[in-house]
Amino acid sequence: MDTAYGPSSRAPQASGGRGAPRIPFVLRAPFSGRTWREFLYLLLGLPVAVVLFTYAVTTVSLGAGLLITFLGIPVLAAGLAGCRGLGALERVRAHALLGLDVRAPEPVRTAKPGLMGWVGGVLKSGVSWRHFLYCLLHFPWAVFAFSLSVTLWTAGWGLLTYPLWRWTFPMYLGQDGIQLYGDGTHGVYLDTPVEIAVTSAVGLLLVLVWGGTVRGLSQVDRLLVHGLLGPSRLATRVTELETDRTAVSETAAADLRRIERDLHDGAQARLVALAMDLGLAKEKLQEDPEAAARMVDEAHGEVKIALQELRDLARGIHPAILTDRGLGPALSALAARCTVPVEVGVDLVSRPAAAIEGIAYFTVSELLQNVSKHAQATRASVDVWRADDRLMVLVTDDGRGGAHTGTGSGLAGLAERLDAVDGLLVVDSPAGGPTTVTAELPWRD
């Protein structure tokens, strides 16, 4: 297994002082670059939504109206395909202004080649209809978000900066300031210092409200884009399973190559040499019984070594103690072979499925190998328990830390194996230690 301990590439960076005061969100939002990018997204949202709504309603209505003829079906399919293209542009806009990274949905799957196969695939695709639904729903929402955000923005910043532009009223309009009330003979204007200060204060309040409102409105847009323009949960799950299947196949192939290499270089070579030694001993049995006895004695020692190598190899495939007695005794035997003292605690009322039990065992085995080879620890502990429908494995040591799951580390491969069965590996290993590795596996009876 590759070295998993060492200087971590993910070590936390020094921050600007733990006691440094943090400006509240409500005060930061109106002056944040993120808020202004999201506000730009809302501004562009209205004209974009008009185009999307108009296109979707026109093309789909035209296709639906022509269904009485043969032309209706391909026109409807073309309209839905156009909605998919517009959805791709919306994902680009959301990525640029909202920082939202949404993967493209699954492509159109055709049952047969040709134009009609493509038309059928588009019409049967749930992705196409979700894009069409986005074009419809985004329009009323974009109108509301545009109106609210622009109103708060103009009113807030206008009132906040009122002292800077109040001079335009007496110079160009012939009045003292903003008119609050007027009946033809009497008017109330905001022109005294106190009234001007109160107006700016109200403007500041509206600006603060505007910043939080823009953030909230953009969250709804994020949900719309992610929910309607991204891949479906089923498609995402299929992709994950395909990736996990590839990882499992590669892991199984690597294990088979390792077993073949160990057999060829270890026990097999030793047994071949043993057969040759026994053949020589058989030839010398009549001529030199004492030499033959020595050769047989040496062959006996080689047999013991070969048996031990075969036991170690079998233990690496699946230890008999795990099958016969379960995780507790198997992990205790594993801890006894570790180079540092290991305390084992297993709190399980029943045994999980054999596959999950085996993965938990080999996870602990690899983690303890890391402890022995790289951690420079003086003690370690292993705890196993069940939490609802999950099997939890916790391995800790007091070594030098620095373990990480970055590319190229042994823990990266272990994390991939756990992910293949919907498991999870979490590593907490600051420089200087201690190291805590938590493995979470699904519980299956």
C-alpha positions in Angstrom: 0.0 0.0 0.0 1.2 3.5 -0.9 2.3 5.8 1.9 -0.7 7.6 3.3 1.2 9.6 6.0 3.3 12.6 5.4 3.0 16.3 4.9 -0.6 16.9 4.0 -1.4 18.8 0.8 -4.6 19.9 2.6 -3.2 21.3 5.7 -5.3 24.3 6.9 -4.0 27.7 6.0 -3.4 30.3 8.6 -6.3 32.7 9.0 -6.2 36.3 9.8 -6.4 35.8 13.6 -8.9 33.7 15.5 -10.1 36.7 17.5 -10.6 39.0 14.5 -14.1 40.4 14.4 -16.4 39.2 11.6 -18.7 41.7 9.9 -22.3 40.5 10.0 -23.8 39.2 6.8 -26.5 41.9 6.7 -23.8 44.6 6.6 -21.5 42.7 4.1 -24.1 41.6 1.6 -24.8 44.9 -0.2 -21.1 45.5 -0.8 -20.1 41.9 -1.7 -19.0 41.1 -5.2 -21.2 37.9 -5.0 -24.3 40.0 -4.4 -23.7 42.2 -7.4 -23.1 39.2 -9.6 -26.3 37.7 -8.4 -28.1 41.0 -9.0 -26.8 41.0 -12.5 -28.1 37.5 -12.9 -31.6 38.7 -11.8 -31.4 41.7 -14.2 -30.5 39.5 -17.2 -33.1 36.9 -16.0 -36.1 38.9 -17.2 -35.1 39.3 -20.9 -33.8 35.8 -21.0 -37.0 34.4 -19.4 -39.1 36.3 -22.0 -37.1 34.6 -24.8 -37.4 31.2 -23.2 -41.1 31.5 -22.5 -41.9 32.8 -25.9 -39.9 30.1 -27.7 -41.3 27.3 -25.5 -44.9 28.3 -25.8 -44.8 29.0 -29.5 -43.0 25.9 -30.6 -44.8 23.4 -28.3 -48.2 24.9 -29.1 -47.4 24.8 -32.8 -46.4 21.2 -32.5 -49.4 20.3 -30.4 -51.7 22.0 -32.9 -50.2 20.1 -35.8 -50.5 16.7 -34.1 -53.6 16.1 -36.3 -51.1 15.9 -39.2 -47.8 14.1 -39.4 -45.8 17.3 -39.0 -46.9 17.8 -35.4 -44.6 15.1 -34.0 -41.3 16.3 -35.5 -42.2 20.0 -34.8 -42.9 19.1 -31.1 -39.6 17.2 -30.9 -37.7 20.1 -32.4 -39.2 22.5 -30.0 -38.2 20.3 -27.0 -34.7 19.9 -28.4 -34.5 23.7 -28.6 -35.5 23.9 -25.0 -32.6 21.6 -24.1 -30.3 23.9 -26.0 -31.6 27.0 -24.2 -31.2 25.1 -20.9 -27.5 24.5 -21.7 -27.1 28.3 -22.1 -28.8 28.8 -18.8 -26.4 26.4 -17.1 -23.5 28.5 -18.5 -25.1 31.7 -17.2 -25.7 30.2 -13.8 -22.1 29.0 -13.7 -20.7 32.4 -14.6 -22.8 34.6 -12.3 -24.0 32.3 -9.5 -21.0 30.0 -9.3 -23.4 27.0 -9.8 -21.8 24.0 -11.4 -24.5 21.7 -12.8 -23.6 18.8 -14.9 -25.3 18.3 -18.3 -28.1 15.8 -18.2 -28.0 12.5 -20.0 -28.2 12.7 -23.8 -31.1 11.6 -25.8 -31.3 7.8 -26.0 -32.6 6.5 -29.4 -34.1 3.1 -29.7 -33.3 2.9 -33.4 -31.2 5.0 -35.8 -32.6 7.7 -38.0 -34.8 10.7 -37.7 -37.8 8.9 -36.2 -35.6 7.3 -33.7 -34.3 10.7 -32.6 -37.8 12.1 -32.5 -39.0 9.3 -30.3 -36.1 9.6 -28.0 -36.6 13.4 -27.5 -40.3 12.9 -26.8 -39.8 10.1 -24.4 -37.0 11.9 -22.5 -37.9 13.3 -19.2 -35.0 15.7 -19.5 -36.7 17.4 -22.5 -39.9 18.0 -20.7 -38.1 19.3 -17.6 -36.3 21.8 -19.8 -39.7 22.8 -21.2 -41.1 23.2 -17.7 -38.2 25.4 -16.7 -38.9 27.7 -19.7 -42.5 28.1 -18.4 -41.8 28.4 -14.7 -38.8 30.7 -15.0 -40.8 33.5 -16.6 -43.2 34.4 -13.8 -40.4 34.0 -11.3 -38.0 36.2 -13.3 -40.7 38.9 -13.5 -41.1 38.9 -9.7 -37.4 38.7 -8.9 -36.6 41.5 -11.4 -39.3 43.8 -10.1 -38.5 43.3 -6.4 -34.7 43.5 -6.7 -34.7 46.5 -9.0 -37.3 48.4 -6.8 -35.3 47.8 -3.6 -32.1 48.7 -5.4 -33.3 52.0 -6.9 -35.2 53.1 -3.8 -32.4 52.1 -1.4 -29.4 53.5 -3.2 -31.4 56.6 -4.3 -32.5 57.5 -0.8 -29.1 56.7 0.7 -27.4 59.1 -1.7 -30.2 61.7 -1.4 -27.9 64.4 0.2 -25.7 64.1 -2.9 -28.4 64.9 -5.5 -30.9 66.9 -3.6 -29.6 70.1 -5.2 -31.3 69.1 -8.5 -34.7 69.8 -7.0 -34.4 73.6 -6.4 -32.2 74.1 -9.5 -34.3 72.2 -12.1 -37.7 71.5 -10.5 -38.3 74.6 -8.4 -38.9 72.8 -5.2 -36.9 72.2 -2.0 -36.6 68.4 -2.2 -38.6 65.2 -2.4 -42.3 66.0 -1.9 -44.0 63.8 0.6 -47.4 65.5 0.4 -49.0 68.2 -1.7 -52.6 69.4 -2.3 -52.1 72.3 -4.6 -51.8 74.9 -1.9 -49.6 73.2 0.6 -46.7 70.7 0.3 -44.4 68.8 2.6 -40.8 68.4 1.4 -37.7 66.6 2.7 -35.4 69.6 3.0 -34.3 70.1 6.6 -31.0 68.5 7.8 -32.9 66.1 10.1 -35.3 65.0 7.3 -32.4 64.5 4.9 -30.6 62.4 7.6 -33.7 60.3 8.2 -34.1 59.8 4.4 -30.6 58.5 4.1 -31.1 56.2 7.1 -34.2 54.7 5.5 -32.2 54.3 2.3 -29.5 52.5 4.2 -32.0 50.2 5.7 -33.5 49.4 2.2 -29.9 48.8 0.8 -29.3 46.3 3.6 -32.6 44.6 2.9 -31.8 44.6 -0.9 -28.5 42.7 -0.3 -30.2 39.9 1.7 -33.2 39.8 -0.7 -30.9 39.4 -3.8 -29.2 36.5 -2.0 -32.5 34.9 -1.2 -33.9 35.3 -4.8 -30.8 33.8 -6.3 -31.2 30.7 -4.1 -34.5 30.1 -5.8 -32.9 30.4 -9.2 -30.2 27.9 -8.1 -32.9 25.4 -7.1 -34.7 25.8 -10.5 -31.5 25.4 -12.5 -30.3 22.4 -10.4 -33.6 20.7 -10.2 -34.9 21.2 -13.8 -31.8 21.6 -16.0 -29.4 19.1 -14.4 -29.4 15.3 -14.5 -32.2 13.4 -12.7 -31.5 11.6 -9.5 -32.0 8.3 -11.3 -29.4 9.2 -13.9 -27.0 10.5 -11.3 -27.4 7.3 -9.4 -26.8 5.2 -12.5 -23.6 7.2 -13.2 -22.4 6.6 -9.7 -23.1 2.9 -9.9 -21.3 2.6 -13.3 -18.3 4.4 -11.7 -18.4 2.2 -8.7 -18.7 -0.9 -10.8 -15.5 0.2 -12.7 -13.7 0.7 -9.4 -14.8 -2.7 -8.1 -13.7 -4.4 -11.3 -10.3 -2.7 -11.2 -9.8 -3.5 -7.5 -10.8 -7.2 -8.1 -8.3 -7.4 -11.1 -5.6 -5.8 -9.0 -6.2 -8.3 -6.2 -6.1 -11.2 -8.6 -2.8 -10.0 -10.0 -1.4 -9.6 -6.5 -2.5 -13.2 -5.5 -1.0 -14.6 -8.7 2.3 -12.7 -8.1 2.5 -13.9 -4.5 1.8 -17.5 -5.5 4.3 -17.4 -8.3 7.1 -15.6 -6.4 6.4 -17.2 -3.1 4.8 -20.5 -2.4 5.0 -21.8 -5.9 8.7 -21.2 -6.3 9.3 -22.7 -2.9 7.3 -25.8 -3.7 9.2 -26.3 -7.0 12.5 -26.1 -5.1 11.0 -28.5 -2.5 10.1 -31.1 -5.2 13.7 -30.9 -6.6 15.2 -31.3 -3.1 13.0 -34.4 -2.4 14.0 -35.8 -5.8 17.7 -35.5 -5.0 17.1 -37.0 -1.5 15.3 -40.0 -3.1 18.3 -40.6 -5.4 20.8 -40.4 -2.4 18.6 -42.5 -0.1 20.5 -45.8 -1.0 24.0 -44.3 -1.6 24.2 -41.8 1.4 21.3 -42.2 3.9 22.7 -39.5 6.2 22.9 -36.8 3.4 19.4 -37.9 2.3 18.1 -37.4 5.8 19.6 -33.9 6.0 18.0 -33.0 2.7 14.6 -34.4 3.9 15.0 -32.3 7.1 15.7 -29.2 5.1 12.7 -30.0 2.9 10.6 -30.3 6.0 11.6 -26.8 7.0 10.8 -25.5 3.5 7.3 -27.1 3.8 6.6 -25.2 7.0 7.7 -21.9 5.4 5.5 -22.6 2.4 2.5 -23.5 4.6 3.0 -20.2 6.5 3.1 -18.3 3.2 0.0 -20.0 2.0 -1.8 -19.2 5.3 -0.7 -15.5 5.0 -2.0 -15.5 1.4 -5.3 -17.1 2.4 -5.6 -14.6 5.3 -5.2 -11.8 2.7 -8.0 -13.2 0.6 -10.5 -13.9 3.4 -9.3 -15.1 6.9 -11.0 -18.2 8.3 -11.4 -16.6 11.7 -13.5 -13.9 10.2 -15.9 -16.4 8.6 -16.0 -18.6 11.7 -16.1 -16.1 14.6 -16.9 -12.7 13.2 -15.3 -9.2 13.3 -14.4 -9.1 17.0 -12.0 -12.0 17.1 -10.8 -11.3 13.6 -9.9 -7.7 14.4 -8.3 -8.8 17.7 -6.1 -11.3 15.8 -5.3 -8.5 13.3 -4.3 -6.1 16.1 -2.0 -8.7 17.6 0.1 -8.7 14.5 0.4 -4.9 14.5 3.8 -3.4 15.5 2.2 -1.0 18.0 -0.3 -1.9 20.9 -3.8 -1.7 19.5 -7.0 -1.6 21.7 -10.0 -3.2 19.9 -13.6 -2.6 20.8 -16.4 -4.2 18.8 -20.0 -3.5 19.9 -22.2 -5.5 17.6 -25.3 -7.5 18.6 -25.4 -9.3 15.2 -23.2 -9.8 12.3 -23.5 -7.8 9.1 -23.5 -9.4 5.6 -20.4 -11.3 4.7 -19.4 -8.8 2.0 -19.7 -5.8 4.4 -17.9 -7.7 7.1 -15.0 -8.4 4.8 -14.7 -4.8 3.6 -14.7 -3.6 7.2 -12.0 -6.2 8.1 -9.7 -5.2 5.2 -10.3 -1.5 5.8 -9.0 -1.9 9.4 -6.2 -4.1 8.0 -4.9 -1.5 5.6 -5.3 1.3 8.2 -3.3 -0.7 10.8 -0.6 -1.4 8.1 -0.3 2.4 7.7 0.0 2.8 11.4 2.8 0.2 11.5 4.7 1.5 8.5 4.3 5.3 8.4 2.6 6.8 11.5 5.4 6.5 14.0 2.7 5.9 16.6 3.1 4.4 20.1 -0.5 3.2 20.4 -3.7 2.8 18.4 -7.3 1.9 18.8 -10.1 0.3 16.7 -13.8 0.7 17.5 -16.6 -0.8 15.6 -20.3 -0.3 16.2 -23.7 0.0 14.5 -25.5 3.3 14.1 -29.0 2.8 12.7 -28.4 1.3 9.2 -24.7 2.1 9.1 -21.6 0.1 10.3 -19.1 2.5 11.8 -15.4 1.8 12.0 -13.1 4.2 13.9 -9.3 3.8 13.8 -7.1 6.3 15.8 -3.4 6.6 16.5 -1.1 9.0 18.3 1.3 9.2 15.4 2.8 12.2 13.5 -0.4 12.8 11.4 -0.4 14.3 8.0 -2.6 11.5 6.5 -4.8 12.5 3.6 -6.9 11.0 0.8 -5.3 13.0 -2.0 -4.4 11.5 -5.3 -1.6 9.0 -5.0 -2.1 8.1 -1.4 -3.1 4.7 -0.2 -6.1 6.2 1.5 -7.4 7.4 -1.8 -7.7 3.8 -3.1 -9.4 2.8 0.2 -11.9 5.6 -0.1 -12.7 4.4 -3.7 -13.4 0.9 -2.4 -15.7 2.1 0.3 -17.5 4.4 -2.2 -18.2 1.4 -4.4 -20.6 0.1 -1.7 -22.0 3.4 -0.7 -19.5 3.8 2.0 -17.6 6.8 3.2 -14.0 7.5 4.5 -13.3 10.6 6.6 -9.7 11.4 7.6 -8.9 13.9 10.4 -5.1 14.0 10.6 -3.5 17.4 11.4 0.2 17.7 11.2 1.7 16.4 14.4 -1.2 14.1 15.0 -3.3 12.5 16.3 -4.9 10.7 13.3 -8.6 9.7 13.3 -10.0 7.7 10.4 -13.7 7.0 10.3 -15.1 4.5 7.8 -18.9 4.3 7.3 -20.5 1.3 5.6 -24.1 0.4 4.9 -25.5 -2.2 7.3 -26.8 -5.3 5.5 -28.0 -8.3 7.4 
